[in-house]
């Protein structure tokens, strides 16, 4: 986190180092990532993709 609004006598506000990703098609991004898995790598990306989809549908973050 990077400090912003350094006003004397005030606690600085923290801003994320990377901008928030809004309006992105996470489903398409994750699906492409899952399909890029190397054959035989045992990464189980398809299972991860399915779990991410469930979280996105339920709007869960953990």
PDBQT receptor file of N, H, CA, C and O in Angstrom, charges set to zero:
ATOM      1  N   UNK A   1       0.833  -1.171   0.000  1.00  0.00    +0.000 N 
ATOM      2  CA  UNK A   1       0.000   0.000   0.000  1.00  0.00    +0.000 C 
ATOM      3  C   UNK A   1       0.888   1.248   0.000  1.00  0.00    +0.000 C 
ATOM      4  O   UNK A   1       1.933   1.282   0.649  1.00  0.00    +0.000 OA
ATOM      5  N   UNK A   2       0.464   2.239  -0.718  1.00  0.00    +0.000 N 
ATOM      6  H   UNK A   2      -0.385   2.211  -1.246  1.00  0.00    +0.000 HD
ATOM      7  CA  UNK A   2       1.200   3.484  -0.797  1.00  0.00    +0.000 C 
ATOM      8  C   UNK A   2       0.426   4.574  -0.070  1.00  0.00    +0.000 C 
ATOM      9  O   UNK A   2      -0.788   4.677  -0.241  1.00  0.00    +0.000 OA
ATOM     10  N   UNK A   3       1.106   5.400   0.746  1.00  0.00    +0.000 N 
ATOM     11  H   UNK A   3       2.093   5.316   0.884  1.00  0.00    +0.000 HD
ATOM     12  CA  UNK A   3       0.393   6.469   1.441  1.00  0.00    +0.000 C 
ATOM     13  C   UNK A   3      -0.025   7.566   0.468  1.00  0.00    +0.000 C 
ATOM     14  O   UNK A   3       0.709   7.898  -0.463  1.00  0.00    +0.000 OA
ATOM     15  N   UNK A   4      -1.203   8.117   0.694  1.00  0.00    +0.000 N 
ATOM     16  H   UNK A   4      -1.799   7.847   1.450  1.00  0.00    +0.000 HD
ATOM     17  CA  UNK A   4      -1.700   9.244  -0.089  1.00  0.00    +0.000 C 
ATOM     18  C   UNK A   4      -2.258  10.285   0.862  1.00  0.00    +0.000 C 
ATOM     19  O   UNK A   4      -2.518   9.988   2.028  1.00  0.00    +0.000 OA
ATOM     20  N   UNK A   5      -2.442  11.493   0.378  1.00  0.00    +0.000 N 
ATOM     21  H   UNK A   5      -2.230  11.734  -0.569  1.00  0.00    +0.000 HD
ATOM     22  CA  UNK A   5      -2.995  12.590   1.185  1.00  0.00    +0.000 C 
ATOM     23  C   UNK A   5      -2.189  12.822   2.457  1.00  0.00    +0.000 C 
ATOM     24  O   UNK A   5      -2.736  12.782   3.559  1.00  0.00    +0.000 OA
ATOM     25  N   UNK A   6      -0.899  13.063   2.307  1.00  0.00    +0.000 N 
ATOM     26  H   UNK A   6      -0.454  13.096   1.412  1.00  0.00    +0.000 HD
ATOM     27  CA  UNK A   6      -0.050  13.290   3.470  1.00  0.00    +0.000 C 
ATOM     28  C   UNK A   6      -0.273  14.684   4.036  1.00  0.00    +0.000 C 
ATOM     29  O   UNK A   6       0.482  15.611   3.742  1.00  0.00    +0.000 OA
ATOM     30  N   UNK A   7      -1.300  14.825   4.838  1.00  0.00    +0.000 N 
ATOM     31  H   UNK A   7      -1.913  14.073   5.077  1.00  0.00    +0.000 HD
ATOM     32  CA  UNK A   7      -1.602  16.095   5.498  1.00  0.00    +0.000 C 
ATOM     33  C   UNK A   7      -0.997  16.067   6.893  1.00  0.00    +0.000 C 
ATOM     34  O   UNK A   7      -1.185  15.092   7.620  1.00  0.00    +0.000 OA
ATOM     35  N   UNK A   8      -0.267  17.123   7.289  1.00  0.00    +0.000 N 
ATOM     36  H   UNK A   8      -0.114  17.915   6.698  1.00  0.00    +0.000 HD
ATOM     37  CA  UNK A   8       0.327  17.143   8.625  1.00  0.00    +0.000 C 
ATOM     38  C   UNK A   8      -0.749  17.003   9.703  1.00  0.00    +0.000 C 
ATOM     39  O   UNK A   8      -1.798  17.643   9.632  1.00  0.00    +0.000 OA
ATOM     40  N   UNK A   9      -0.478  16.166  10.693  1.00  0.00    +0.000 N 
ATOM     41  H   UNK A   9       0.375  15.647  10.751  1.00  0.00    +0.000 HD
ATOM     42  CA  UNK A   9      -1.406  15.995  11.799  1.00  0.00    +0.000 C 
ATOM     43  C   UNK A   9      -2.553  15.044  11.514  1.00  0.00    +0.000 C 
ATOM     44  O   UNK A   9      -3.414  14.837  12.369  1.00  0.00    +0.000 OA
ATOM     45  N   UNK A  10      -2.575  14.477  10.351  1.00  0.00    +0.000 N 
ATOM     46  H   UNK A  10      -1.875  14.646   9.656  1.00  0.00    +0.000 HD
ATOM     47  CA  UNK A  10      -3.648  13.545  10.004  1.00  0.00    +0.000 C 
ATOM     48  C   UNK A  10      -3.046  12.187   9.673  1.00  0.00    +0.000 C 
ATOM     49  O   UNK A  10      -1.899  12.093   9.236  1.00  0.00    +0.000 OA
ATOM     50  N   UNK A  11      -3.820  11.151   9.885  1.00  0.00    +0.000 N 
ATOM     51  H   UNK A  11      -4.751  11.227  10.240  1.00  0.00    +0.000 HD
ATOM     52  CA  UNK A  11      -3.382   9.809   9.532  1.00  0.00    +0.000 C 
ATOM     53  C   UNK A  11      -3.505   9.659   8.020  1.00  0.00    +0.000 C 
ATOM     54  O   UNK A  11      -4.570   9.917   7.459  1.00  0.00    +0.000 OA
ATOM     55  N   UNK A  12      -2.421   9.240   7.349  1.00  0.00    +0.000 N 
ATOM     56  H   UNK A  12      -1.556   9.030   7.804  1.00  0.00    +0.000 HD
ATOM     57  CA  UNK A  12      -2.498   9.111   5.889  1.00  0.00    +0.000 C 
ATOM     58  C   UNK A  12      -3.450   7.989   5.475  1.00  0.00    +0.000 C 
ATOM     59  O   UNK A  12      -3.559   6.961   6.144  1.00  0.00    +0.000 OA
ATOM     60  N   UNK A  13      -4.119   8.212   4.377  1.00  0.00    +0.000 N 
ATOM     61  H   UNK A  13      -4.031   9.047   3.834  1.00  0.00    +0.000 HD
ATOM     62  CA  UNK A  13      -5.000   7.205   3.797  1.00  0.00    +0.000 C 
ATOM     63  C   UNK A  13      -4.151   6.288   2.937  1.00  0.00    +0.000 C 
ATOM     64  O   UNK A  13      -3.205   6.742   2.294  1.00  0.00    +0.000 OA
ATOM     65  N   UNK A  14      -4.476   5.012   2.918  1.00  0.00    +0.000 N 
ATOM     66  H   UNK A  14      -5.245   4.644   3.440  1.00  0.00    +0.000 HD
ATOM     67  CA  UNK A  14      -3.721   4.070   2.110  1.00  0.00    +0.000 C 
ATOM     68  C   UNK A  14      -4.491   3.733   0.846  1.00  0.00    +0.000 C 
ATOM     69  O   UNK A  14      -5.705   3.532   0.870  1.00  0.00    +0.000 OA
ATOM     70  N   UNK A  15      -3.760   3.677  -0.254  1.00  0.00    +0.000 N 
ATOM     71  H   UNK A  15      -2.773   3.840  -0.273  1.00  0.00    +0.000 HD
ATOM     72  CA  UNK A  15      -4.354   3.328  -1.543  1.00  0.00    +0.000 C 
ATOM     73  C   UNK A  15      -3.712   2.038  -2.032  1.00  0.00    +0.000 C 
ATOM     74  O   UNK A  15      -2.525   1.823  -1.786  1.00  0.00    +0.000 OA
ATOM     75  N   UNK A  16      -4.445   1.184  -2.706  1.00  0.00    +0.000 N 
ATOM     76  H   UNK A  16      -5.409   1.359  -2.905  1.00  0.00    +0.000 HD
ATOM     77  CA  UNK A  16      -3.842  -0.045  -3.220  1.00  0.00    +0.000 C 
ATOM     78  C   UNK A  16      -2.786   0.265  -4.274  1.00  0.00    +0.000 C 
ATOM     79  O   UNK A  16      -2.882   1.261  -4.990  1.00  0.00    +0.000 OA
ATOM     80  N   UNK A  17      -1.778  -0.599  -4.360  1.00  0.00    +0.000 N 
ATOM     81  H   UNK A  17      -1.699  -1.408  -3.778  1.00  0.00    +0.000 HD
ATOM     82  CA  UNK A  17      -0.706  -0.392  -5.332  1.00  0.00    +0.000 C 
ATOM     83  C   UNK A  17      -1.184  -0.630  -6.756  1.00  0.00    +0.000 C 
ATOM     84  O   UNK A  17      -0.632  -0.061  -7.698  1.00  0.00    +0.000 OA
ATOM     85  N   UNK A  18      -2.185  -1.448  -6.919  1.00  0.00    +0.000 N 
ATOM     86  H   UNK A  18      -2.634  -1.910  -6.154  1.00  0.00    +0.000 HD
ATOM     87  CA  UNK A  18      -2.749  -1.690  -8.239  1.00  0.00    +0.000 C 
ATOM     88  C   UNK A  18      -4.194  -1.225  -8.231  1.00  0.00    +0.000 C 
ATOM     89  O   UNK A  18      -4.894  -1.397  -7.233  1.00  0.00    +0.000 OA
ATOM     90  N   UNK A  19      -4.646  -0.643  -9.318  1.00  0.00    +0.000 N 
ATOM     91  H   UNK A  19      -4.078  -0.503 -10.128  1.00  0.00    +0.000 HD
ATOM     92  CA  UNK A  19      -6.023  -0.160  -9.351  1.00  0.00    +0.000 C 
ATOM     93  C   UNK A  19      -7.012  -1.313  -9.275  1.00  0.00    +0.000 C 
ATOM     94  O   UNK A  19      -6.725  -2.425  -9.718  1.00  0.00    +0.000 OA
ATOM     95  N   UNK A  20      -8.169  -1.037  -8.712  1.00  0.00    +0.000 N 
ATOM     96  H   UNK A  20      -8.402  -0.134  -8.352  1.00  0.00    +0.000 HD
ATOM     97  CA  UNK A  20      -9.209  -2.052  -8.602  1.00  0.00    +0.000 C 
ATOM     98  C   UNK A  20      -9.672  -2.479  -9.990  1.00  0.00    +0.000 C 
ATOM     99  O   UNK A  20      -9.848  -1.651 -10.883  1.00  0.00    +0.000 OA
ATOM    100  N   UNK A  21      -9.862  -3.752 -10.149  1.00  0.00    +0.000 N 
ATOM    101  H   UNK A  21      -9.719  -4.425  -9.423  1.00  0.00    +0.000 HD
ATOM    102  CA  UNK A  21     -10.319  -4.285 -11.435  1.00  0.00    +0.000 C 
ATOM    103  C   UNK A  21     -11.842  -4.306 -11.436  1.00  0.00    +0.000 C 
ATOM    104  O   UNK A  21     -12.460  -5.184 -10.834  1.00  0.00    +0.000 OA
ATOM    105  N   UNK A  22     -12.430  -3.354 -12.102  1.00  0.00    +0.000 N 
ATOM    106  H   UNK A  22     -11.928  -2.641 -12.591  1.00  0.00    +0.000 HD
ATOM    107  CA  UNK A  22     -13.882  -3.296 -12.156  1.00  0.00    +0.000 C 
ATOM    108  C   UNK A  22     -14.345  -3.491 -13.585  1.00  0.00    +0.000 C 
ATOM    109  O   UNK A  22     -13.669  -3.087 -14.531  1.00  0.00    +0.000 OA
ATOM    110  N   UNK A  23     -15.478  -4.099 -13.729  1.00  0.00    +0.000 N 
ATOM    111  H   UNK A  23     -16.027  -4.427 -12.960  1.00  0.00    +0.000 HD
ATOM    112  CA  UNK A  23     -16.051  -4.276 -15.049  1.00  0.00    +0.000 C 
ATOM    113  C   UNK A  23     -15.374  -5.337 -15.898  1.00  0.00    +0.000 C 
ATOM    114  O   UNK A  23     -15.607  -5.395 -17.105  1.00  0.00    +0.000 OA
ATOM    115  N   UNK A  24     -14.543  -6.175 -15.298  1.00  0.00    +0.000 N 
ATOM    116  H   UNK A  24     -14.353  -6.128 -14.317  1.00  0.00    +0.000 HD
ATOM    117  CA  UNK A  24     -13.855  -7.203 -16.071  1.00  0.00    +0.000 C 
ATOM    118  C   UNK A  24     -14.708  -8.460 -16.118  1.00  0.00    +0.000 C 
ATOM    119  O   UNK A  24     -15.479  -8.742 -15.200  1.00  0.00    +0.000 OA
ATOM    120  N   UNK A  25     -14.558  -9.196 -17.187  1.00  0.00    +0.000 N 
ATOM    121  H   UNK A  25     -13.932  -8.966 -17.932  1.00  0.00    +0.000 HD
ATOM    122  CA  UNK A  25     -15.258 -10.462 -17.339  1.00  0.00    +0.000 C 
ATOM    123  C   UNK A  25     -14.398 -11.553 -16.708  1.00  0.00    +0.000 C 
ATOM    124  O   UNK A  25     -13.652 -12.252 -17.394  1.00  0.00    +0.000 OA
ATOM    125  N   UNK A  26     -14.521 -11.684 -15.386  1.00  0.00    +0.000 N 
ATOM    126  H   UNK A  26     -15.127 -11.117 -14.829  1.00  0.00    +0.000 HD
ATOM    127  CA  UNK A  26     -13.693 -12.641 -14.666  1.00  0.00    +0.000 C 
ATOM    128  C   UNK A  26     -13.904 -14.065 -15.161  1.00  0.00    +0.000 C 
ATOM    129  O   UNK A  26     -12.954 -14.844 -15.235  1.00  0.00    +0.000 OA
ATOM    130  N   UNK A  27     -15.124 -14.405 -15.493  1.00  0.00    +0.000 N 
ATOM    131  H   UNK A  27     -15.896 -13.772 -15.433  1.00  0.00    +0.000 HD
ATOM    132  CA  UNK A  27     -15.410 -15.754 -15.960  1.00  0.00    +0.000 C 
ATOM    133  C   UNK A  27     -14.571 -16.092 -17.188  1.00  0.00    +0.000 C 
ATOM    134  O   UNK A  27     -13.975 -17.167 -17.251  1.00  0.00    +0.000 OA
ATOM    135  N   UNK A  28     -14.519 -15.198 -18.154  1.00  0.00    +0.000 N 
ATOM    136  H   UNK A  28     -15.003 -14.324 -18.103  1.00  0.00    +0.000 HD
ATOM    137  CA  UNK A  28     -13.744 -15.431 -19.376  1.00  0.00    +0.000 C 
ATOM    138  C   UNK A  28     -12.243 -15.473 -19.078  1.00  0.00    +0.000 C 
ATOM    139  O   UNK A  28     -11.521 -16.296 -19.640  1.00  0.00    +0.000 OA
ATOM    140  N   UNK A  29     -11.778 -14.594 -18.202  1.00  0.00    +0.000 N 
ATOM    141  H   UNK A  29     -12.365 -13.925 -17.745  1.00  0.00    +0.000 HD
ATOM    142  CA  UNK A  29     -10.358 -14.558 -17.838  1.00  0.00    +0.000 C 
ATOM    143  C   UNK A  29      -9.960 -15.860 -17.156  1.00  0.00    +0.000 C 
ATOM    144  O   UNK A  29      -8.939 -16.458 -17.497  1.00  0.00    +0.000 OA
ATOM    145  N   UNK A  30     -10.771 -16.302 -16.187  1.00  0.00    +0.000 N 
ATOM    146  H   UNK A  30     -11.600 -15.816 -15.910  1.00  0.00    +0.000 HD
ATOM    147  CA  UNK A  30     -10.466 -17.529 -15.454  1.00  0.00    +0.000 C 
ATOM    148  C   UNK A  30     -10.560 -18.749 -16.355  1.00  0.00    +0.000 C 
ATOM    149  O   UNK A  30      -9.753 -19.672 -16.239  1.00  0.00    +0.000 OA
ATOM    150  N   UNK A  31     -11.538 -18.761 -17.253  1.00  0.00    +0.000 N 
ATOM    151  H   UNK A  31     -12.193 -18.012 -17.348  1.00  0.00    +0.000 HD
ATOM    152  CA  UNK A  31     -11.694 -19.901 -18.146  1.00  0.00    +0.000 C 
ATOM    153  C   UNK A  31     -10.483 -20.025 -19.078  1.00  0.00    +0.000 C 
ATOM    154  O   UNK A  31      -9.988 -21.126 -19.318  1.00  0.00    +0.000 OA
ATOM    155  N   UNK A  32     -10.015 -18.897 -19.596  1.00  0.00    +0.000 N 
ATOM    156  H   UNK A  32     -10.416 -18.002 -19.401  1.00  0.00    +0.000 HD
ATOM    157  CA  UNK A  32      -8.820 -18.908 -20.447  1.00  0.00    +0.000 C 
ATOM    158  C   UNK A  32      -7.613 -19.407 -19.659  1.00  0.00    +0.000 C 
ATOM    159  O   UNK A  32      -6.808 -20.184 -20.174  1.00  0.00    +0.000 OA
ATOM    160  N   UNK A  33      -7.487 -18.962 -18.414  1.00  0.00    +0.000 N 
ATOM    161  H   UNK A  33      -8.140 -18.331 -17.995  1.00  0.00    +0.000 HD
ATOM    162  CA  UNK A  33      -6.394 -19.398 -17.548  1.00  0.00    +0.000 C 
ATOM    163  C   UNK A  33      -6.462 -20.908 -17.321  1.00  0.00    +0.000 C 
ATOM    164  O   UNK A  33      -5.442 -21.595 -17.371  1.00  0.00    +0.000 OA
ATOM    165  N   UNK A  34      -7.666 -21.419 -17.072  1.00  0.00    +0.000 N 
ATOM    166  H   UNK A  34      -8.495 -20.861 -17.032  1.00  0.00    +0.000 HD
ATOM    167  CA  UNK A  34      -7.833 -22.852 -16.823  1.00  0.00    +0.000 C 
ATOM    168  C   UNK A  34      -7.439 -23.672 -18.044  1.00  0.00    +0.000 C 
ATOM    169  O   UNK A  34      -6.849 -24.744 -17.909  1.00  0.00    +0.000 OA
ATOM    170  N   UNK A  35      -7.758 -23.180 -19.226  1.00  0.00    +0.000 N 
ATOM    171  H   UNK A  35      -8.238 -22.309 -19.336  1.00  0.00    +0.000 HD
ATOM    172  CA  UNK A  35      -7.458 -23.915 -20.454  1.00  0.00    +0.000 C 
ATOM    173  C   UNK A  35      -5.979 -23.849 -20.827  1.00  0.00    +0.000 C 
ATOM    174  O   UNK A  35      -5.517 -24.654 -21.635  1.00  0.00    +0.000 OA
ATOM    175  N   UNK A  36      -5.224 -22.902 -20.252  1.00  0.00    +0.000 N 
ATOM    176  H   UNK A  36      -5.600 -22.248 -19.596  1.00  0.00    +0.000 HD
ATOM    177  CA  UNK A  36      -3.797 -22.756 -20.550  1.00  0.00    +0.000 C 
ATOM    178  C   UNK A  36      -2.926 -23.720 -19.756  1.00  0.00    +0.000 C 
ATOM    179  O   UNK A  36      -1.707 -23.728 -19.927  1.00  0.00    +0.000 OA
ATOM    180  N   UNK A  37      -3.523 -24.529 -18.893  1.00  0.00    +0.000 N 
ATOM    181  H   UNK A  37      -4.513 -24.523 -18.754  1.00  0.00    +0.000 HD
ATOM    182  CA  UNK A  37      -2.747 -25.465 -18.070  1.00  0.00    +0.000 C 
ATOM    183  C   UNK A  37      -2.009 -26.457 -18.963  1.00  0.00    +0.000 C 
ATOM    184  O   UNK A  37      -2.561 -26.963 -19.940  1.00  0.00    +0.000 OA
ATOM    185  N   UNK A  38      -0.773 -26.722 -18.618  1.00  0.00    +0.000 N 
ATOM    186  H   UNK A  38      -0.325 -26.311 -17.824  1.00  0.00    +0.000 HD
ATOM    187  CA  UNK A  38       0.029 -27.686 -19.352  1.00  0.00    +0.000 C 
ATOM    188  C   UNK A  38      -0.498 -29.089 -19.071  1.00  0.00    +0.000 C 
ATOM    189  O   UNK A  38      -0.749 -29.446 -17.920  1.00  0.00    +0.000 OA
ATOM    190  N   UNK A  39      -0.663 -29.871 -20.115  1.00  0.00    +0.000 N 
ATOM    191  H   UNK A  39      -0.459 -29.581 -21.050  1.00  0.00    +0.000 HD
ATOM    192  CA  UNK A  39      -1.158 -31.237 -19.949  1.00  0.00    +0.000 C 
ATOM    193  C   UNK A  39      -0.225 -32.028 -19.039  1.00  0.00    +0.000 C 
ATOM    194  O   UNK A  39       0.995 -31.990 -19.202  1.00  0.00    +0.000 OA
ATOM    195  N   UNK A  40      -0.800 -32.735 -18.090  1.00  0.00    +0.000 N 
ATOM    196  H   UNK A  40      -1.791 -32.765 -17.957  1.00  0.00    +0.000 HD
ATOM    197  CA  UNK A  40      -0.012 -33.543 -17.172  1.00  0.00    +0.000 C 
ATOM    198  C   UNK A  40       0.623 -32.769 -16.041  1.00  0.00    +0.000 C 
ATOM    199  O   UNK A  40       1.421 -33.329 -15.289  1.00  0.00    +0.000 OA
ATOM    200  N   UNK A  41       0.291 -31.489 -15.897  1.00  0.00    +0.000 N 
ATOM    201  H   UNK A  41      -0.358 -31.034 -16.508  1.00  0.00    +0.000 HD
ATOM    202  CA  UNK A  41       0.907 -30.677 -14.847  1.00  0.00    +0.000 C 
ATOM    203  C   UNK A  41       0.231 -30.864 -13.494  1.00  0.00    +0.000 C 
ATOM    204  O   UNK A  41       0.772 -30.449 -12.469  1.00  0.00    +0.000 OA
ATOM    205  N   UNK A  42      -0.933 -31.477 -13.483  1.00  0.00    +0.000 N 
ATOM    206  H   UNK A  42      -1.373 -31.814 -14.315  1.00  0.00    +0.000 HD
ATOM    207  CA  UNK A  42      -1.683 -31.750 -12.253  1.00  0.00    +0.000 C 
ATOM    208  C   UNK A  42      -2.007 -30.481 -11.473  1.00  0.00    +0.000 C 
ATOM    209  O   UNK A  42      -2.054 -30.510 -10.243  1.00  0.00    +0.000 OA
ATOM    210  N   UNK A  43      -2.232 -29.367 -12.168  1.00  0.00    +0.000 N 
ATOM    211  H   UNK A  43      -2.194 -29.343 -13.167  1.00  0.00    +0.000 HD
ATOM    212  CA  UNK A  43      -2.551 -28.112 -11.488  1.00  0.00    +0.000 C 
ATOM    213  C   UNK A  43      -4.016 -28.019 -11.077  1.00  0.00    +0.000 C 
ATOM    214  O   UNK A  43      -4.363 -27.206 -10.220  1.00  0.00    +0.000 OA
ATOM    215  N   UNK A  44      -4.871 -28.828 -11.667  1.00  0.00    +0.000 N 
ATOM    216  H   UNK A  44      -4.589 -29.488 -12.363  1.00  0.00    +0.000 HD
ATOM    217  CA  UNK A  44      -6.294 -28.852 -11.336  1.00  0.00    +0.000 C 
ATOM    218  C   UNK A  44      -6.955 -27.489 -11.537  1.00  0.00    +0.000 C 
ATOM    219  O   UNK A  44      -7.784 -27.068 -10.731  1.00  0.00    +0.000 OA
ATOM    220  N   UNK A  45      -6.585 -26.814 -12.607  1.00  0.00    +0.000 N 
ATOM    221  H   UNK A  45      -5.912 -27.156 -13.262  1.00  0.00    +0.000 HD
ATOM    222  CA  UNK A  45      -7.139 -25.488 -12.880  1.00  0.00    +0.000 C 
ATOM    223  C   UNK A  45      -8.639 -25.535 -13.145  1.00  0.00    +0.000 C 
ATOM    224  O   UNK A  45      -9.356 -24.591 -12.812  1.00  0.00    +0.000 OA
ATOM    225  N   UNK A  46      -9.120 -26.623 -13.742  1.00  0.00    +0.000 N 
ATOM    226  H   UNK A  46      -8.537 -27.390 -14.012  1.00  0.00    +0.000 HD
ATOM    227  CA  UNK A  46     -10.562 -26.722 -14.006  1.00  0.00    +0.000 C 
ATOM    228  C   UNK A  46     -11.346 -26.714 -12.700  1.00  0.00    +0.000 C 
ATOM    229  O   UNK A  46     -12.404 -26.090 -12.618  1.00  0.00    +0.000 OA
ATOM    230  N   UNK A  47     -10.840 -27.399 -11.679  1.00  0.00    +0.000 N 
ATOM    231  H   UNK A  47      -9.981 -27.906 -11.746  1.00  0.00    +0.000 HD
ATOM    232  CA  UNK A  47     -11.505 -27.401 -10.375  1.00  0.00    +0.000 C 
ATOM    233  C   UNK A  47     -11.449 -26.007  -9.769  1.00  0.00    +0.000 C 
ATOM    234  O   UNK A  47     -12.441 -25.532  -9.215  1.00  0.00    +0.000 OA
ATOM    235  N   UNK A  48     -10.305 -25.351  -9.868  1.00  0.00    +0.000 N 
ATOM    236  H   UNK A  48      -9.500 -25.736 -10.318  1.00  0.00    +0.000 HD
ATOM    237  CA  UNK A  48     -10.177 -23.985  -9.352  1.00  0.00    +0.000 C 
ATOM    238  C   UNK A  48     -11.141 -23.052 -10.064  1.00  0.00    +0.000 C 
ATOM    239  O   UNK A  48     -11.771 -22.204  -9.431  1.00  0.00    +0.000 OA
ATOM    240  N   UNK A  49     -11.262 -23.203 -11.382  1.00  0.00    +0.000 N 
ATOM    241  H   UNK A  49     -10.751 -23.892 -11.897  1.00  0.00    +0.000 HD
ATOM    242  CA  UNK A  49     -12.182 -22.374 -12.158  1.00  0.00    +0.000 C 
ATOM    243  C   UNK A  49     -13.618 -22.573 -11.683  1.00  0.00    +0.000 C 
ATOM    244  O   UNK A  49     -14.357 -21.602 -11.512  1.00  0.00    +0.000 OA
ATOM    245  N   UNK A  50     -14.015 -23.821 -11.471  1.00  0.00    +0.000 N 
ATOM    246  H   UNK A  50     -13.415 -24.609 -11.610  1.00  0.00    +0.000 HD
ATOM    247  CA  UNK A  50     -15.372 -24.099 -11.004  1.00  0.00    +0.000 C 
ATOM    248  C   UNK A  50     -15.627 -23.457  -9.645  1.00  0.00    +0.000 C 
ATOM    249  O   UNK A  50     -16.701 -22.901  -9.416  1.00  0.00    +0.000 OA
ATOM    250  N   UNK A  51     -14.658 -23.527  -8.752  1.00  0.00    +0.000 N 
ATOM    251  H   UNK A  51     -13.786 -23.978  -8.938  1.00  0.00    +0.000 HD
ATOM    252  CA  UNK A  51     -14.816 -22.928  -7.417  1.00  0.00    +0.000 C 
ATOM    253  C   UNK A  51     -14.881 -21.408  -7.492  1.00  0.00    +0.000 C 
ATOM    254  O   UNK A  51     -15.658 -20.781  -6.772  1.00  0.00    +0.000 OA
ATOM    255  N   UNK A  52     -14.071 -20.819  -8.356  1.00  0.00    +0.000 N 
ATOM    256  H   UNK A  52     -13.439 -21.329  -8.940  1.00  0.00    +0.000 HD
ATOM    257  CA  UNK A  52     -14.118 -19.368  -8.537  1.00  0.00    +0.000 C 
ATOM    258  C   UNK A  52     -15.470 -18.933  -9.090  1.00  0.00    +0.000 C 
ATOM    259  O   UNK A  52     -16.010 -17.902  -8.686  1.00  0.00    +0.000 OA
ATOM    260  N   UNK A  53     -16.016 -19.721 -10.014  1.00  0.00    +0.000 N 
ATOM    261  H   UNK A  53     -15.578 -20.558 -10.342  1.00  0.00    +0.000 HD
ATOM    262  CA  UNK A  53     -17.333 -19.417 -10.581  1.00  0.00    +0.000 C 
ATOM    263  C   UNK A  53     -18.404 -19.427  -9.497  1.00  0.00    +0.000 C 
ATOM    264  O   UNK A  53     -19.267 -18.550  -9.468  1.00  0.00    +0.000 OA
ATOM    265  N   UNK A  54     -18.353 -20.417  -8.605  1.00  0.00    +0.000 N 
ATOM    266  H   UNK A  54     -17.652 -21.130  -8.629  1.00  0.00    +0.000 HD
ATOM    267  CA  UNK A  54     -19.327 -20.501  -7.515  1.00  0.00    +0.000 C 
ATOM    268  C   UNK A  54     -19.210 -19.271  -6.624  1.00  0.00    +0.000 C 
ATOM    269  O   UNK A  54     -20.219 -18.671  -6.252  1.00  0.00    +0.000 OA
ATOM    270  N   UNK A  55     -17.974 -18.892  -6.279  1.00  0.00    +0.000 N 
ATOM    271  H   UNK A  55     -17.154 -19.379  -6.581  1.00  0.00    +0.000 HD
ATOM    272  CA  UNK A  55     -17.763 -17.704  -5.439  1.00  0.00    +0.000 C 
ATOM    273  C   UNK A  55     -18.282 -16.448  -6.126  1.00  0.00    +0.000 C 
ATOM    274  O   UNK A  55     -18.907 -15.601  -5.489  1.00  0.00    +0.000 OA
ATOM    275  N   UNK A  56     -18.026 -16.329  -7.418  1.00  0.00    +0.000 N 
ATOM    276  H   UNK A  56     -17.518 -17.017  -7.936  1.00  0.00    +0.000 HD
ATOM    277  CA  UNK A  56     -18.484 -15.158  -8.160  1.00  0.00    +0.000 C 
ATOM    278  C   UNK A  56     -20.008 -15.112  -8.189  1.00  0.00    +0.000 C 
ATOM    279  O   UNK A  56     -20.602 -14.047  -8.021  1.00  0.00    +0.000 OA
ATOM    280  N   UNK A  57     -20.635 -16.254  -8.399  1.00  0.00    +0.000 N 
ATOM    281  H   UNK A  57     -20.152 -17.119  -8.535  1.00  0.00    +0.000 HD
ATOM    282  CA  UNK A  57     -22.091 -16.325  -8.441  1.00  0.00    +0.000 C 
ATOM    283  C   UNK A  57     -22.700 -15.946  -7.096  1.00  0.00    +0.000 C 
ATOM    284  O   UNK A  57     -23.697 -15.227  -7.034  1.00  0.00    +0.000 OA
ATOM    285  N   UNK A  58     -22.090 -16.438  -6.025  1.00  0.00    +0.000 N 
ATOM    286  H   UNK A  58     -21.280 -17.022  -6.076  1.00  0.00    +0.000 HD
ATOM    287  CA  UNK A  58     -22.597 -16.164  -4.675  1.00  0.00    +0.000 C 
ATOM    288  C   UNK A  58     -22.060 -14.853  -4.117  1.00  0.00    +0.000 C 
ATOM    289  O   UNK A  58     -22.462 -14.432  -3.032  1.00  0.00    +0.000 OA
ATOM    290  N   UNK A  59     -21.163 -14.208  -4.839  1.00  0.00    +0.000 N 
ATOM    291  H   UNK A  59     -20.837 -14.550  -5.720  1.00  0.00    +0.000 HD
ATOM    292  CA  UNK A  59     -20.498 -12.969  -4.437  1.00  0.00    +0.000 C 
ATOM    293  C   UNK A  59     -19.770 -13.133  -3.108  1.00  0.00    +0.000 C 
ATOM    294  O   UNK A  59     -19.856 -12.282  -2.223  1.00  0.00    +0.000 OA
ATOM    295  N   UNK A  60     -19.052 -14.247  -2.990  1.00  0.00    +0.000 N 
ATOM    296  H   UNK A  60     -18.982 -14.939  -3.709  1.00  0.00    +0.000 HD
ATOM    297  CA  UNK A  60     -18.239 -14.507  -1.812  1.00  0.00    +0.000 C 
ATOM    298  C   UNK A  60     -16.808 -14.091  -2.107  1.00  0.00    +0.000 C 
ATOM    299  O   UNK A  60     -16.388 -14.075  -3.264  1.00  0.00    +0.000 OA
ATOM    300  N   UNK A  61     -16.063 -13.757  -1.072  1.00  0.00    +0.000 N 
ATOM    301  H   UNK A  61     -16.404 -13.770  -0.132  1.00  0.00    +0.000 HD
ATOM    302  CA  UNK A  61     -14.690 -13.305  -1.294  1.00  0.00    +0.000 C 
ATOM    303  C   UNK A  61     -13.657 -14.159  -0.573  1.00  0.00    +0.000 C 
ATOM    304  O   UNK A  61     -12.470 -13.837  -0.628  1.00  0.00    +0.000 OA
ATOM    305  N   UNK A  62     -14.047 -15.209   0.085  1.00  0.00    +0.000 N 
ATOM    306  H   UNK A  62     -15.011 -15.470   0.129  1.00  0.00    +0.000 HD
ATOM    307  CA  UNK A  62     -13.046 -16.043   0.754  1.00  0.00    +0.000 C 
ATOM    308  C   UNK A  62     -13.328 -17.500   0.549  1.00  0.00    +0.000 C 
ATOM    309  O   UNK A  62     -12.585 -18.349   1.043  1.00  0.00    +0.000 OA
TER     310      UNK A  62
